[in-house]
Amino acid sequence: MERNSTTELKKRNILRLNNAESNRITRECMTTALLKLMKEKPFEKITVSDIVKRAGVSRTAFYRNYSVKEDILGDIRQKLLDTAREF
C-alpha cells in the first residue's frame, strides 16, 4: 500500500509540474502577443479577444492567468526587474 501511495504522489507532482509549465508557456504566448499588438495599435485599443486570438489561447486560459490585460504588463515589468537584479 505504501508503494502505491508514493506512486500516486509522484504522479500528482508530475501533473502539477506539467500544469505549471503549461501555464508558463501560455503566459509567455500572451505576453508576446500583447507586445506585438502594441506595435500595431495603442494599448487602450487592444482587447482581451485580440490578445487571445494572437496568442492562440482561449479566453479561459487568459482569465486563468490574468484578471485584466494590464496584469500582463505587470509580468513584463517583473521580468525586467528580475533581469536587472541579475546584473
Secondary structure, DSSP 8 states (H G I E B T S, - for coil): -HHHHHHHHHHHHHHHHHHHHHHHHHHHHHHHHHHHHHHHS-GGG--HHHHHHHHT--HHHHHHH-SSTHHHHHHHHHHHHHHHHH-
